[in-house]
């Protein structure tokens, strides 16, 4: 088990979280990297802290982060760290504490270490392949919900504003929640049953959460039901479905029916 890697990832997440907390309640500048894609000093400082710690301990590993220029040399490396130093910048800017630091280590396309840390709620979700999931040091797992009518499904506020969730509201309870990474962590730890998105997501948004859910006993796939692979040339995925496992087939069937 990559215990040292998990320890370093957790340390890096806490260091990034400290930088984020220090800025959270102070005036800060918001810039737009592209349309509707904000970045703040919190994103950049968190990224710098994570990169420094990871590079110090694992200088031979590859690196992919939302806030770092993509070095395509990563595609030649078997081990790559995939990082979103602040997933949920929009929520951060709005002072909604529904964001997290995401750090994952991928080996040959599969995540083997994952940490998602909400520094405001002080929630540390960690997993390693074959080692299970823990929330703040206590083992955690997905829910046992089996029917859609009883399901609590987490949805994106921006997608909801575009009315993309209207067609689903009669089938299950829709709860608006922050960043996709935070949604995945909550599902992994049994705080909700599922989420899905039919819009593109980047690897750094979903890599850590994929392992968290898998180790919590759930399932994450693309829209076609195929497992996700990481450290790919194109970092975007066309969508994802993440569930407690029991609801995966019913949700896939519902999406296919309502999208037809």
MIKOLTI-171662 format. One line per field, with one value per residue (C-alpha): x negated, z, y negated; residue number from 1; residue in one letter. Coordinates in nm, 3 decimals. Example, Ala and Ser with C-alpha at 12.3 -4.5 7.8 and 13.67 -1.06 7.14 Angstrom:
BEGIN
xx	c(-1.230	-1.367)
zz	c(0.780	0.714)
yy	c(0.450	0.106)
resi	c(1	2)
resn	c(a	s)
//
This chain:
BEGIN
xx	c(0.000	-0.128	-0.100	-0.375	-0.208	0.122	-0.048	-0.219	0.101	0.289	0.015	0.022	0.401	0.384	0.114	0.328	0.631	0.447	0.367	0.732	0.865	0.626	0.776	1.140	1.250	1.032	1.080	0.936	0.919	1.112	0.980	1.130	0.905	1.180	1.555	1.715	1.385	1.261	0.926	0.812	0.495	0.627	0.616	0.259	0.121	0.281	0.135	-0.214	-0.204	-0.087	-0.338	-0.626	-0.550	-0.478	-0.785	-1.008	-0.897	-0.835	-1.051	-1.027	-0.648	-0.444	-0.217	0.118	0.296	0.565	0.338	0.016	-0.075	-0.023	-0.360	-0.284	-0.582	-0.335	-0.201	-0.528	-0.520	-0.348	-0.285	-0.121	0.022	0.351	0.448	0.718	0.593	0.939	1.227	1.523	1.372	1.718	1.839	1.524	1.592	1.954	1.846	2.032	1.821	1.882	1.538	1.234	0.868	0.826	0.506	0.477	0.199	0.259	0.058	0.097	0.422	0.587	0.605	0.429	0.434	0.699	0.750	1.034	1.024	1.282	1.079	1.381	1.584	1.263	1.358	1.071	1.176	0.892	0.864	0.604	0.670	0.771	0.750	1.098	1.224	1.202	1.353	1.153	0.992	1.314	1.405	1.689	1.896	2.173	2.543	2.763	3.040	3.182	3.475	3.475	3.776	3.580	3.256	3.090	2.903	2.656	2.678	2.472	2.612	2.495	2.656	2.973	2.978	2.970	3.271	3.087	3.227	3.593	3.675	3.534	3.702	4.007	3.791	3.578	3.483	3.243	3.009	2.799	2.440	2.105	1.808	1.821	1.527	1.711	2.023	1.821	1.666	2.006	2.144	1.843	1.903	2.276	2.398	2.595	2.673	2.559	2.467	2.423	2.326	2.373	2.137	1.756	1.544	1.166	0.959	0.856	1.224	1.310	0.999	0.977	1.352	1.355	1.128	1.309	1.639	1.491	1.325	1.646	1.826	1.982	1.933	1.820	1.836	1.864	2.202	2.174	2.107	1.736	1.469	1.275	0.907	0.678	0.362	0.504	0.395	0.732	0.804	1.178	1.447	1.783	1.967	1.987	2.228	2.137	2.355	2.363	2.352	2.705	2.852	2.613	2.817	3.148	2.990	2.822	3.154	3.336	3.079	3.098	3.478	3.508	3.228	3.380)
zz	c(0.000	-0.083	0.278	0.245	-0.063	0.125	0.420	0.197	0.002	0.326	0.450	0.119	0.133	0.482	0.375	0.080	0.306	0.542	0.251	0.142	0.491	0.530	0.221	0.258	0.492	0.347	0.039	-0.265	-0.638	-0.875	-1.228	-1.519	-1.691	-1.949	-1.964	-1.631	-1.511	-1.214	-1.036	-0.713	-0.510	-0.300	-0.605	-0.685	-0.333	-0.269	-0.594	-0.503	-0.161	-0.297	-0.581	-0.347	-0.109	-0.381	-0.585	-0.279	-0.191	-0.538	-0.789	-1.055	-1.069	-1.329	-1.252	-1.383	-1.217	-1.315	-1.215	-1.383	-1.752	-1.880	-1.928	-2.182	-2.055	-1.800	-2.073	-2.068	-1.690	-1.513	-1.193	-1.215	-0.948	-1.057	-0.858	-0.829	-0.556	-0.512	-0.681	-0.642	-0.693	-0.769	-0.429	-0.266	-0.420	-0.298	0.051	0.018	0.205	-0.055	-0.214	-0.156	-0.224	-0.447	-0.469	-0.634	-0.751	-1.067	-1.167	-1.522	-1.563	-1.237	-0.915	-0.621	-0.367	-0.319	-0.078	-0.085	0.189	0.273	0.482	0.605	0.723	0.832	0.640	0.523	0.290	0.211	0.026	-0.115	-0.363	-0.176	0.158	0.194	0.261	0.574	0.673	0.944	1.035	1.064	0.805	0.578	0.298	0.052	0.130	0.094	-0.101	-0.376	-0.528	-0.721	-0.539	-0.213	-0.360	-0.277	-0.588	-0.574	-0.856	-0.990	-0.928	-1.269	-1.441	-1.242	-1.355	-1.712	-1.616	-1.696	-1.381	-1.431	-1.608	-1.323	-1.023	-1.027	-1.007	-0.699	-0.455	-0.612	-0.375	-0.504	-0.385	-0.467	-0.655	-0.834	-0.627	-0.306	-0.436	-0.505	-0.158	0.007	-0.190	-0.102	0.269	0.255	0.280	-0.046	-0.295	-0.638	-0.878	-1.251	-1.510	-1.884	-1.942	-1.974	-1.662	-1.634	-1.481	-1.188	-1.101	-1.070	-1.025	-0.645	-0.606	-0.833	-0.596	-0.287	-0.417	-0.539	-0.204	-0.029	-0.216	-0.496	-0.870	-1.108	-1.488	-1.797	-1.960	-2.144	-1.822	-1.889	-1.617	-1.620	-1.713	-1.614	-1.735	-2.086	-2.366	-2.348	-1.982	-2.042	-1.997	-2.166	-1.842	-1.549	-1.337	-0.972	-0.738	-0.439	-0.692	-0.631	-0.814	-1.106	-1.353	-1.271	-1.314	-1.640	-1.771	-1.664	-1.830	-2.153	-2.153	-2.078	-2.319	-2.611)
yy	c(0.000	-0.349	-0.464	-0.725	-0.873	-0.899	-1.066	-1.322	-1.387	-1.450	-1.683	-1.872	-1.903	-2.050	-2.295	-2.403	-2.427	-2.659	-2.892	-2.886	-2.958	-3.252	-3.417	-3.307	-3.587	-3.863	-4.083	-3.907	-3.964	-3.740	-3.702	-3.509	-3.254	-3.216	-3.272	-3.175	-3.024	-3.227	-3.201	-3.363	-3.390	-3.102	-2.869	-2.973	-2.958	-2.621	-2.488	-2.612	-2.446	-2.113	-2.113	-2.195	-1.909	-1.652	-1.743	-1.727	-1.375	-1.230	-1.420	-1.147	-1.142	-1.328	-1.623	-1.746	-2.037	-2.282	-2.570	-2.452	-2.447	-2.093	-1.925	-1.652	-1.457	-1.320	-1.092	-0.897	-0.845	-0.557	-0.757	-1.100	-1.329	-1.484	-1.791	-2.052	-2.286	-2.441	-2.267	-2.498	-2.842	-2.981	-2.862	-3.001	-3.342	-3.330	-3.218	-2.890	-2.631	-2.359	-2.328	-2.115	-2.051	-1.743	-1.540	-1.200	-0.972	-0.770	-0.465	-0.333	-0.524	-0.416	-0.621	-0.455	-0.741	-1.009	-1.298	-1.550	-1.812	-2.076	-2.323	-2.519	-2.219	-2.041	-1.727	-1.507	-1.224	-0.980	-0.651	-0.419	-0.141	0.172	-0.007	-0.151	-0.502	-0.717	-1.049	-1.227	-0.895	-0.695	-0.430	-0.542	-0.392	-0.465	-0.445	-0.138	-0.314	-0.092	-0.281	-0.608	-0.751	-0.734	-0.872	-1.202	-1.315	-1.604	-1.857	-2.146	-2.493	-2.614	-2.316	-2.378	-2.742	-2.612	-2.397	-2.075	-1.909	-2.000	-1.676	-1.465	-1.628	-1.401	-1.089	-1.158	-1.435	-1.686	-1.872	-2.160	-2.127	-2.289	-2.153	-1.819	-1.694	-1.776	-1.601	-1.287	-1.295	-1.331	-1.037	-0.824	-0.887	-0.816	-1.176	-1.139	-0.865	-0.981	-1.257	-1.282	-1.537	-1.527	-1.820	-1.792	-1.752	-1.761	-1.484	-1.702	-1.755	-1.387	-1.173	-1.182	-1.141	-0.838	-0.646	-0.774	-0.637	-0.310	-0.245	-0.347	-0.069	-0.272	-0.307	-0.581	-0.555	-0.766	-0.820	-0.488	-0.295	-0.249	-0.290	-0.617	-0.620	-0.904	-1.076	-1.088	-1.327	-1.505	-1.580	-1.627	-1.364	-1.408	-1.341	-1.103	-0.905	-0.843	-0.638	-0.409	-0.125	-0.002	-0.300	-0.298	-0.094	-0.269	-0.613	-0.516	-0.383	-0.700	-0.928	-0.726	-0.739	-1.110	-1.204	-1.014)
resi	c(1	2	3	4	5	6	7	8	9	10	11	12	13	14	15	16	17	18	19	20	21	22	23	24	25	26	27	28	29	30	31	32	33	34	35	36	37	38	39	40	41	42	43	44	45	46	47	48	49	50	51	52	53	54	55	56	57	58	59	60	61	62	63	64	65	66	67	68	69	70	71	72	73	74	75	76	77	78	79	80	81	82	83	84	85	86	87	88	89	90	91	92	93	94	95	96	97	98	99	100	101	102	103	104	105	106	107	108	109	110	111	112	113	114	115	116	117	118	119	120	121	122	123	124	125	126	127	128	129	130	131	132	133	134	135	136	137	138	139	140	141	142	143	144	145	146	147	148	149	150	151	152	153	154	155	156	157	158	159	160	161	162	163	164	165	166	167	168	169	170	171	172	173	174	175	176	177	178	179	180	181	182	183	184	185	186	187	188	189	190	191	192	193	194	195	196	197	198	199	200	201	202	203	204	205	206	207	208	209	210	211	212	213	214	215	216	217	218	219	220	221	222	223	224	225	226	227	228	229	230	231	232	233	234	235	236	237	238	239	240	241	242	243	244	245	246	247	248	249	250	251	252	253	254	255	256	257	258	259	260)
resn	c(x	x	x	x	x	x	x	x	x	x	x	x	x	x	x	x	x	x	x	x	x	x	x	x	x	x	x	x	x	x	x	x	x	x	x	x	x	x	x	x	x	x	x	x	x	x	x	x	x	x	x	x	x	x	x	x	x	x	x	x	x	x	x	x	x	x	x	x	x	x	x	x	x	x	x	x	x	x	x	x	x	x	x	x	x	x	x	x	x	x	x	x	x	x	x	x	x	x	x	x	x	x	x	x	x	x	x	x	x	x	x	x	x	x	x	x	x	x	x	x	x	x	x	x	x	x	x	x	x	x	x	x	x	x	x	x	x	x	x	x	x	x	x	x	x	x	x	x	x	x	x	x	x	x	x	x	x	x	x	x	x	x	x	x	x	x	x	x	x	x	x	x	x	x	x	x	x	x	x	x	x	x	x	x	x	x	x	x	x	x	x	x	x	x	x	x	x	x	x	x	x	x	x	x	x	x	x	x	x	x	x	x	x	x	x	x	x	x	x	x	x	x	x	x	x	x	x	x	x	x	x	x	x	x	x	x	x	x	x	x	x	x	x	x	x	x	x	x	x	x	x	x	x	x	x	x	x	x	x	x)
//
